[in-house]
Amino acid sequence: MEKNECEPIKSEMSKFDINCVESISEVLQFFSGKWTFLVITELLKEPQRFNQLRRNLGNLNTKGLTDTLRNLEEHQIINRQVFPTVPVTVEYSITEKGKAFSEVFLEINRWKKEWDSPVQ
C-alpha cells in the first residue's frame, strides 16, 4: 500500500490514517466556498458565460460568483477562456481535474439515498 492512500485503522473506533485526514482537509480548503459545489455542477452540464452562470445559480451576487470562480480557476478545477470581442466575452468550463471530482458528487448522492431517511 502506498503511503498516501487512505486506509481505516482498526482500533476501538475506526480512524483514518493521518495522511488521509490531511488530504481530505486540504481538498475541503479549496472547496470550502458557499457556492463552489453549485458552480461546479453547473459547469459540468456545459460551459457558461458569467451572467448565464449567475442566472442559473439564482442570481448569485457578482462578488460571490467572482470569488468562487477565481478560487476554482486557481486550483485548476475550471478554465476561464477570454474571447476578443467587443465587449470581451468570458466563458467558464470544467477542466479534466474538475470532471474527475464529479465521482465524489455521485458518491455523495449514493450515500444520501442510502442513509438519509426522512425525519418522522
Short mmCIF file of the C-alpha atoms (twelve columns), coordinates in Angstrom:
data_MODEL
# 
_entry.id   MODEL 
# 
loop_
_atom_site.group_PDB 
_atom_site.id 
_atom_site.type_symbol 
_atom_site.label_atom_id 
_atom_site.label_alt_id 
_atom_site.label_comp_id 
_atom_site.label_asym_id 
_atom_site.label_seq_id 
_atom_site.Cartn_x 
_atom_site.Cartn_y 
_atom_site.Cartn_z 
_atom_site.pdbx_PDB_model_num 
ATOM 1   C CA . MET A 1   0.000   0.000  0.000   1 
ATOM 2   C CA . GLU A 2   1.268   3.480  -0.863  1 
ATOM 3   C CA . LYS A 3   1.788   5.935  1.971   1 
ATOM 4   C CA . ASN A 4   -0.720  8.463  0.625   1 
ATOM 5   C CA . GLU A 5   -3.638  6.013  0.367   1 
ATOM 6   C CA . CYS A 6   -6.458  6.147  2.895   1 
ATOM 7   C CA . GLU A 7   -6.915  3.044  4.957   1 
ATOM 8   C CA . PRO A 8   -9.072  2.685  8.052   1 
ATOM 9   C CA . ILE A 9   -7.029  1.857  11.137  1 
ATOM 10  C CA . LYS A 10  -8.514  -0.844 13.320  1 
ATOM 11  C CA . SER A 11  -8.791  0.263  16.941  1 
ATOM 12  C CA . GLU A 12  -11.565 0.885  19.441  1 
ATOM 13  C CA . MET A 13  -13.067 3.270  16.915  1 
ATOM 14  C CA . SER A 14  -12.336 3.146  13.219  1 
ATOM 15  C CA . LYS A 15  -9.991  6.040  12.369  1 
ATOM 16  C CA . PHE A 16  -8.448  7.132  9.118   1 
ATOM 17  C CA . ASP A 17  -4.738  7.251  8.605   1 
ATOM 18  C CA . ILE A 18  -3.330  10.749 9.284   1 
ATOM 19  C CA . ASN A 19  -2.334  11.131 5.591   1 
ATOM 20  C CA . CYS A 20  -5.941  10.556 4.577   1 
ATOM 21  C CA . VAL A 21  -7.241  13.145 7.044   1 
ATOM 22  C CA . GLU A 22  -4.683  15.678 5.828   1 
ATOM 23  C CA . SER A 23  -5.643  15.056 2.190   1 
ATOM 24  C CA . ILE A 24  -9.343  15.490 2.943   1 
ATOM 25  C CA . SER A 25  -8.630  18.660 4.886   1 
ATOM 26  C CA . GLU A 26  -6.606  20.141 2.011   1 
ATOM 27  C CA . VAL A 27  -9.323  19.365 -0.538  1 
ATOM 28  C CA . LEU A 28  -12.016 20.843 1.669   1 
ATOM 29  C CA . GLN A 29  -9.958  24.037 1.986   1 
ATOM 30  C CA . PHE A 30  -10.307 24.879 -1.687  1 
ATOM 31  C CA . PHE A 31  -13.854 23.557 -1.925  1 
ATOM 32  C CA . SER A 32  -14.979 25.480 1.152   1 
ATOM 33  C CA . GLY A 33  -16.785 28.352 -0.565  1 
ATOM 34  C CA . LYS A 34  -20.537 28.611 -0.180  1 
ATOM 35  C CA . TRP A 35  -21.212 28.353 -3.937  1 
ATOM 36  C CA . THR A 36  -18.325 26.115 -5.007  1 
ATOM 37  C CA . PHE A 37  -20.233 22.854 -5.439  1 
ATOM 38  C CA . LEU A 38  -23.124 24.530 -7.235  1 
ATOM 39  C CA . VAL A 39  -20.789 26.295 -9.660  1 
ATOM 40  C CA . ILE A 40  -19.033 23.014 -10.427 1 
ATOM 41  C CA . THR A 41  -22.312 21.189 -11.024 1 
ATOM 42  C CA . GLU A 42  -23.476 23.945 -13.404 1 
ATOM 43  C CA . LEU A 43  -20.235 23.807 -15.366 1 
ATOM 44  C CA . LEU A 44  -20.384 20.009 -15.529 1 
ATOM 45  C CA . LYS A 45  -23.555 20.497 -17.600 1 
ATOM 46  C CA . GLU A 46  -21.946 22.841 -20.152 1 
ATOM 47  C CA . PRO A 47  -19.514 25.755 -20.497 1 
ATOM 48  C CA . GLN A 48  -21.174 29.021 -19.484 1 
ATOM 49  C CA . ARG A 49  -20.612 32.744 -19.529 1 
ATOM 50  C CA . PHE A 50  -20.554 34.698 -16.279 1 
ATOM 51  C CA . ASN A 51  -24.106 36.101 -16.432 1 
ATOM 52  C CA . GLN A 52  -25.571 32.814 -17.656 1 
ATOM 53  C CA . LEU A 53  -23.928 31.060 -14.727 1 
ATOM 54  C CA . ARG A 54  -25.145 33.751 -12.312 1 
ATOM 55  C CA . ARG A 55  -28.749 33.401 -13.543 1 
ATOM 56  C CA . ASN A 56  -28.603 29.605 -13.350 1 
ATOM 57  C CA . LEU A 57  -27.493 29.899 -9.735  1 
ATOM 58  C CA . GLY A 58  -30.446 32.083 -8.770  1 
ATOM 59  C CA . ASN A 59  -28.878 35.478 -9.378  1 
ATOM 60  C CA . LEU A 60  -25.965 34.925 -7.022  1 
ATOM 61  C CA . ASN A 61  -24.264 38.240 -6.282  1 
ATOM 62  C CA . THR A 62  -21.412 39.241 -8.568  1 
ATOM 63  C CA . LYS A 63  -18.715 39.330 -5.890  1 
ATOM 64  C CA . GLY A 64  -19.611 35.882 -4.553  1 
ATOM 65  C CA . LEU A 65  -19.528 34.339 -8.003  1 
ATOM 66  C CA . THR A 66  -16.316 36.151 -8.971  1 
ATOM 67  C CA . ASP A 67  -14.535 34.968 -5.815  1 
ATOM 68  C CA . THR A 68  -15.736 31.390 -6.347  1 
ATOM 69  C CA . LEU A 69  -14.662 31.349 -9.989  1 
ATOM 70  C CA . ARG A 70  -11.224 32.762 -9.169  1 
ATOM 71  C CA . ASN A 71  -10.698 30.156 -6.458  1 
ATOM 72  C CA . LEU A 72  -11.731 27.297 -8.765  1 
ATOM 73  C CA . GLU A 73  -9.555  28.628 -11.570 1 
ATOM 74  C CA . GLU A 74  -6.585  28.967 -9.203  1 
ATOM 75  C CA . HIS A 75  -6.977  25.292 -8.257  1 
ATOM 76  C CA . GLN A 76  -7.384  24.282 -11.920 1 
ATOM 77  C CA . ILE A 77  -10.928 22.961 -11.424 1 
ATOM 78  C CA . ILE A 78  -12.320 25.302 -14.069 1 
ATOM 79  C CA . ASN A 79  -10.938 27.009 -17.151 1 
ATOM 80  C CA . ARG A 80  -11.514 30.682 -17.997 1 
ATOM 81  C CA . GLN A 81  -11.410 31.484 -21.698 1 
ATOM 82  C CA . VAL A 82  -11.464 35.078 -22.932 1 
ATOM 83  C CA . PHE A 83  -12.769 35.810 -26.437 1 
ATOM 84  C CA . PRO A 84  -11.564 39.038 -28.115 1 
ATOM 85  C CA . THR A 85  -14.978 40.528 -28.810 1 
ATOM 86  C CA . VAL A 86  -16.419 43.947 -28.015 1 
ATOM 87  C CA . PRO A 87  -17.264 43.801 -25.197 1 
ATOM 88  C CA . VAL A 88  -14.933 40.984 -24.134 1 
ATOM 89  C CA . THR A 89  -16.675 37.617 -23.744 1 
ATOM 90  C CA . VAL A 90  -15.532 35.237 -20.998 1 
ATOM 91  C CA . GLU A 91  -16.602 31.613 -20.842 1 
ATOM 92  C CA . TYR A 92  -16.017 29.189 -17.994 1 
ATOM 93  C CA . SER A 93  -15.723 25.445 -18.438 1 
ATOM 94  C CA . ILE A 94  -14.807 22.480 -16.294 1 
ATOM 95  C CA . THR A 95  -11.292 21.009 -16.584 1 
ATOM 96  C CA . GLU A 96  -10.407 17.311 -16.592 1 
ATOM 97  C CA . LYS A 97  -9.437  17.727 -12.946 1 
ATOM 98  C CA . GLY A 98  -12.892 19.156 -12.239 1 
ATOM 99  C CA . LYS A 99  -14.620 16.382 -14.188 1 
ATOM 100 C CA . ALA A 100 -12.772 13.804 -12.115 1 
ATOM 101 C CA . PHE A 101 -14.313 15.341 -8.982  1 
ATOM 102 C CA . SER A 102 -17.786 14.511 -10.306 1 
ATOM 103 C CA . GLU A 103 -17.208 10.985 -8.972  1 
ATOM 104 C CA . VAL A 104 -17.286 12.478 -5.480  1 
ATOM 105 C CA . PHE A 105 -20.689 14.041 -6.233  1 
ATOM 106 C CA . LEU A 106 -22.008 10.663 -7.355  1 
ATOM 107 C CA . GLU A 107 -20.785 9.059  -4.124  1 
ATOM 108 C CA . ILE A 108 -22.381 11.819 -2.026  1 
ATOM 109 C CA . ASN A 109 -25.649 11.226 -3.867  1 
ATOM 110 C CA . ARG A 110 -25.371 7.453  -3.339  1 
ATOM 111 C CA . TRP A 111 -24.666 7.956  0.377   1 
ATOM 112 C CA . LYS A 112 -27.620 10.337 0.783   1 
ATOM 113 C CA . LYS A 113 -30.023 7.919  -0.896  1 
ATOM 114 C CA . GLU A 114 -28.830 5.067  1.288   1 
ATOM 115 C CA . TRP A 115 -28.634 6.831  4.648   1 
ATOM 116 C CA . ASP A 116 -30.785 9.948  4.620   1 
ATOM 117 C CA . SER A 117 -34.223 8.915  5.721   1 
ATOM 118 C CA . PRO A 118 -36.962 11.483 6.370   1 
ATOM 119 C CA . VAL A 119 -37.351 12.556 9.985   1 
ATOM 120 C CA . GLN A 120 -40.619 11.287 11.407  1 
# 
